[in-house]
């Protein structure tokens, strides 16, 4: 391996690996502290002058980039030297035409969360129905086994249990194929069927990743609901303005991102500070650390206004994202709007408070809100 880059010690490597999501892991392990590495990254930045650091891992060495300049280099869209760890070519389909149907599905499912106590398990169950209906149609709404198989498959991949992963993959793919063949109108499966030029294997993979992408939004939705419960002024603004509600969701994902590190793999030899990294090297960009950097005046506060007044637009880590991200945000916003239209959340407990800095990590299992009927304006005589 190259000698011109600093190497993290065994203890530093262990601490970083425990805080950053392993490559290809779409879900977080329970109890994982998203920003446990913040202090360590600051120490490494000071010790090595902001240069990237080589970290030892179970699958070989990875390069952790610390500075904004290096992060921008890795994430540059016009640089073919760095590719996503899991590359999925876009379908090339007009997925935006599905937006009205997806939004209606989200509103329908949100009706089941407008009374009583809402915790993460209850919200996640409803949101996974949204994900399955959007991707595969109403016939998949109650297929909870499909979601369980995806979670088990992800866990097996994280643990590198290859035999179990192969077994689960076969069962999962068979279930997906059955749903794809129904090709329900208004679903992604239906859109794929309308374009016969798409290979079945490609459609299979794309549908699976859409389900995964929608599914991992559930924590952000629960976090947003809890934040709105603790901030009545923002809750009132969010009920009146969908743009403000969308900003609240984006702010929740900044504060507690579902995936705190982006993973790239070098496709060719790359030069770093006089050292050469071989093709196939994993490069990690700890986005969560940048999004909650102490250099940001709003780092640990709930500040949805930054997504509306142009502040976030000037931050490199807040890039717009692909069409899939925009569609997911639109569906998530509609889901939250459906909840707020009929009820208002009140906080249970004090995990989130408007009177003190927000915690670096949240235990989703402890988040709860009580839904009360929304106040309605009296009818004019």
C-alpha atoms as one frame of an Amber mdcrd trajectory, in Angstrom:
protein
   0.000   0.000   0.000   1.126   3.612  -0.493   3.487   5.211   1.991   2.683
   8.879   1.318  -0.691   8.863   3.098  -1.146   8.731   6.870  -2.460   5.493
   8.319  -4.890   5.370  11.195  -3.809   3.321  14.187  -5.575   0.060  14.952
  -7.653   1.807  17.643  -8.518   4.723  15.363  -9.517   2.315  12.601 -11.763
   0.398  14.981 -13.437   3.576  16.209 -14.015   4.857  12.686 -15.400   1.533
  11.446 -17.823   1.429  14.378 -19.198   4.857  13.462 -19.283   4.730   9.661
 -21.663   2.496   7.746 -19.879  -0.377   5.980 -19.859  -0.158   2.163 -23.114
  -1.313   0.595 -25.094  -1.220   3.855 -28.390   0.611   3.311 -29.642   0.145
   6.887 -27.965   1.092  10.139 -27.261  -1.346  12.926 -29.467  -0.692  16.010
 -27.929   1.825  18.371 -25.270   3.028  15.910 -24.127   6.561  16.777 -24.111
   8.423  13.483 -21.602  11.008  14.667 -19.487   8.987  17.067 -16.578   9.689
  14.725 -16.931  13.493  14.800 -14.353  14.081  17.548 -11.989  11.495  16.074
 -12.201  13.074  12.620 -11.359  16.455  14.094  -8.360  14.888  15.842  -7.196
  13.269  12.604  -7.685  16.525  10.711  -5.473  18.328  13.219  -2.883  15.568
  13.384  -2.483  15.020   9.639  -3.216  18.506   8.313  -6.531  17.536   6.741
  -5.017  14.872   4.482  -7.043  11.705   3.800  -6.338   8.806   6.163  -6.005
   5.109   5.349  -8.171   3.002   7.637  -7.834  -0.742   8.066 -10.998  -2.763
   7.608 -12.137  -6.383   7.333 -12.167  -6.047   3.529  -8.842  -4.258   3.240
  -7.807  -0.632   3.558 -10.157   2.257   2.845  -9.381   5.934   2.379 -11.369
   8.308   4.604 -11.394  11.827   3.175 -11.716  14.596   5.723 -11.441  17.963
   3.977 -14.078  19.653   1.853 -11.642  19.900  -1.067 -10.996  16.153  -1.133
 -14.691  15.330  -0.684 -15.588  17.480  -3.679 -12.966  15.693  -5.749 -14.413
  12.264  -4.931 -18.032  13.295  -5.461 -17.476  15.226  -8.700 -19.977  13.976
 -11.266 -17.596  14.546 -14.188 -14.771  12.436 -12.693 -14.961   8.822 -13.874
 -12.224   7.754 -11.455 -14.715   7.366  -8.590 -17.802   5.203  -8.930 -20.549
   4.334  -6.416 -19.798   1.149  -4.466 -23.037  -0.359  -5.822 -23.639   0.880
  -9.344 -27.183   0.810 -10.644 -27.760   2.219 -14.089 -30.937   4.290 -14.314
 -33.858   2.705 -16.111 -34.221   5.648 -18.436 -37.953   5.690 -17.733 -40.139
   8.767 -17.100 -40.596   7.976 -13.400 -41.923  11.493 -12.786 -45.241  10.421
 -14.336 -45.714   8.200 -11.288 -45.602  11.134  -8.856 -49.398  11.749  -8.644
 -50.142   8.062  -7.993 -47.349   7.773  -5.422 -48.513  10.899  -3.581 -52.075
   9.574  -3.426 -50.812   6.278  -1.985 -48.857   8.174   0.679 -51.922  10.198
   1.659 -54.074   7.084   1.919 -51.621   5.234   4.138 -51.060   8.294   6.350
 -54.684   8.068   7.480 -53.708   5.134   9.687 -51.438   7.356  11.816 -53.754
  10.181  12.846 -54.716   9.000  16.324 -53.199   7.431  19.426 -49.486   7.061
  20.082 -47.246   6.782  17.036 -43.865   5.143  17.553 -41.262   4.154  14.977
 -42.536   0.581  14.583 -46.057   1.778  13.819 -44.902   4.454  11.379 -42.430
   2.121   9.679 -45.151  -0.494   9.114 -47.316   2.092   7.347 -44.452   3.548
   5.325 -43.296   0.147   4.100 -46.828  -0.339   2.713 -46.327   2.923   0.820
 -43.003   1.657  -0.555 -44.424  -1.711  -1.675 -47.499  -0.159  -3.290 -45.435
   2.446  -5.147 -42.968  -0.088  -6.511 -45.146  -3.166  -7.086 -48.763  -2.004
  -6.819 -51.625  -2.587  -4.406 -51.171  -6.348  -4.665 -47.940  -5.986  -2.677
 -49.401  -3.760   0.053 -49.683  -6.543   2.620 -46.575  -8.487   1.596 -44.639
  -7.884   4.819 -42.548 -10.973   4.091 -41.004  -9.110   1.144 -39.808  -6.350
   3.478 -38.525  -8.884   6.028 -36.597 -10.710   3.324 -34.955  -7.442   2.255
 -33.923  -6.688   5.859 -32.572 -10.228   6.349 -30.724 -10.079   3.037 -29.124
  -6.768   4.000 -28.095  -8.146   7.384 -26.556 -11.227   5.798 -24.568  -9.039
   3.416 -23.286  -6.920   6.274 -22.172 -10.014   8.175 -20.690 -11.530   4.985
 -22.782 -14.662   5.477 -22.549 -15.648   1.820 -24.446 -18.940   1.891 -27.370
 -17.384   3.735 -27.196 -14.379   1.439 -27.501 -16.609  -1.641 -30.457 -18.477
  -0.147 -32.290 -15.306   0.801 -31.486 -13.689  -2.544 -33.169 -16.510  -4.426
 -36.327 -16.262  -2.313 -36.355 -12.485  -2.554 -35.893 -12.422  -6.342 -38.668
 -14.992  -6.845 -41.051 -12.850  -4.831 -40.091  -9.712  -6.749 -40.607 -11.427
 -10.104 -44.157 -12.397  -9.100 -44.960  -8.790  -8.249 -43.300  -7.438 -11.392
 -45.316  -9.760 -13.612 -48.590  -8.284 -12.310 -47.409  -4.938 -13.741 -50.050
  -2.913 -11.934 -50.804   0.481 -13.545 -49.528   3.413 -11.489 -46.624   1.414
 -10.046 -42.978   1.219 -11.034 -43.610  -2.389 -12.088 -46.310  -1.179 -14.464
 -43.979   1.441 -15.919 -41.292  -1.176 -16.503 -43.814  -3.406 -18.296 -44.786
  -0.516 -20.591 -41.188  -0.414 -21.836 -40.501  -3.904 -23.230 -36.951  -2.953
 -24.217 -35.904  -3.288 -20.572 -34.172  -6.557 -19.684 -35.897  -8.525 -16.923
 -32.735  -8.664 -14.822 -32.281  -4.916 -15.029 -35.908  -4.269 -14.122 -35.602
  -6.711 -11.241 -32.584  -4.909  -9.822 -34.030  -1.437 -10.292 -37.299  -2.370
  -8.592 -35.401  -3.865  -5.666 -33.326  -0.706  -5.227 -36.388   1.525  -5.450
 -37.990  -0.473  -2.649 -34.807  -0.148  -0.615 -34.496   3.580  -1.322 -38.069
   4.321  -0.304 -37.857   2.048   2.714 -34.853   3.751   4.336 -36.765   7.050
   4.461 -38.843   5.826   7.418 -36.383   7.032  10.115 -36.371  10.522   8.590
 -40.172  10.625   8.638 -40.318   9.626  12.310 -37.612  12.144  13.182 -39.485
  14.902  11.332 -42.715  14.089  13.148 -40.907  14.243  16.502 -39.216  17.530
  15.583 -42.537  19.082  14.566 -44.112  17.879  17.808 -41.414  19.720  19.762
 -41.522  22.882  17.601 -45.155  24.150  17.374 -44.273  27.174  15.220 -42.674
  24.990  12.553 -45.554  22.518  12.827 -48.042  25.304  12.121 -45.989  26.546
   9.168 -45.602  22.998   7.816 -49.368  22.404   7.908 -49.943  25.556   5.882
 -47.044  25.275   3.427 -45.902  22.023   1.723 -42.571  23.672   0.874 -41.894
  24.291   4.551 -42.863  20.715   5.367 -40.454  19.422   2.723 -37.749  21.645
   4.241 -38.470  20.106   7.658 -38.002  16.622   6.213 -34.718  17.597   4.552
 -33.523  19.164   7.795 -34.310  15.964   9.690 -32.215  14.024   7.191 -29.368
  16.502   7.682 -29.465  16.166  11.456 -29.666  12.361  11.490 -28.854  11.022
   8.015 -29.872   7.411   7.319 -26.451   6.750   5.769 -23.749   8.896   7.410
 -20.997   8.064   4.908 -20.982   7.896   1.110 -18.904   5.152  -0.446 -16.989
   5.345  -3.702 -14.601   2.891  -5.366 -11.694   3.963  -7.556 -11.998   2.709
 -11.126  -8.336   3.429 -11.941  -5.108   4.357 -10.239  -5.437   7.696  -8.459
  -2.815  10.010  -7.014  -3.257  11.382  -3.509  -0.691  13.741  -2.007   2.147
  12.059  -3.836   0.915   8.516  -3.200  -0.804   6.223  -5.695  -3.893   4.214
  -4.804  -4.723   1.163  -6.936  -7.999   0.707  -8.755 -10.645  -0.869  -6.554
  -9.790   1.161  -3.440 -12.765   2.066  -1.238 -13.088   5.788  -0.481 -15.388
   6.989   2.314 -16.826  10.504   2.623 -18.260  10.999   6.156 -21.179  13.229
   5.164 -22.738  13.253   8.638 -19.640  14.848  10.096 -19.764  17.647   7.512
 -23.509  18.205   7.945 -23.123  18.636  11.706 -19.731  20.349  11.593 -19.168
  22.804  14.467 -18.196  25.328  11.796 -21.893  25.574  10.861 -23.816  28.082
  13.041 -26.930  25.895  12.800 -25.110  22.557  13.249 -27.107  21.215  16.199
 -30.362  23.111  15.845 -33.563  22.442  13.918 -33.275  24.997  11.113 -35.571
  24.115   8.170 -35.272  27.706   6.952 -31.801  26.940   5.552 -33.491  24.860
   2.827 -35.654  27.808   1.788 -33.507  30.939   2.173 -30.593  29.755   0.012
 -28.245  28.823   2.873 -28.250  25.098   2.124 -27.986  25.769  -1.611 -24.513
  27.128  -0.950 -23.350  24.038   0.941 -21.567  21.359  -1.100 -23.079  18.498
   0.940 -26.628  19.661   0.123 -26.560  18.962  -3.602 -29.998  18.424  -5.184
 -29.610  14.714  -5.908 -31.128  12.497  -8.586 -34.745  12.250  -9.686 -35.232
   9.295  -7.368 -34.295  11.460  -4.380 -36.713  14.206  -5.436 -39.531  11.711
  -5.922 -38.881  10.112  -2.530 -38.915  13.533  -0.849 -42.192  14.376  -2.584
 -43.816  11.131  -1.440 -42.444  11.521   2.092 -43.736  15.084   2.279 -47.198
  13.959   1.139 -47.157  11.225   3.797 -46.375  13.730   6.551 -48.922  16.184
   5.175 -51.583  13.481   5.346 -50.822  12.963   9.032 -50.788  16.678   9.868
 -53.961  17.410   7.916 -56.133  15.502  10.406 -54.057  15.639  13.585 -51.201
  17.342  15.375 -48.333  15.534  17.087 -47.507  16.195  20.722 -44.184  15.017
  22.152 -43.890  12.055  24.487 -40.729  12.375  26.578 -37.882  14.861  26.129
 -35.522  13.269  23.629 -35.947  16.340  21.434 -36.197  19.794  22.992 -36.248
  23.241  21.361 -34.382  24.609  24.382 -31.104  22.703  24.041 -28.798  21.491
  21.231 -30.116  18.455  19.411 -28.346  15.185  20.200 -25.877  13.683  17.757
 -27.759  10.379  17.843 -31.385   9.373  18.343 -32.714   6.049  19.518 -35.650
   5.555  17.164 -37.121   2.911  19.454 -37.649   5.610  22.097 -39.246   8.215
  19.831 -42.993   8.617  20.362 -45.584  11.244  19.597 -49.239  11.437  20.588
 -51.612  12.366  17.794 -54.446  14.720  18.732 -57.244  15.988  16.469 -56.219
  19.076  14.552 -57.973  22.289  15.420 -60.366  23.293  12.710 -61.328  26.844
  11.882 -64.961  27.587  12.740 -67.270  27.714   9.737 -68.434  31.201   8.739
 -72.126  31.876   9.120
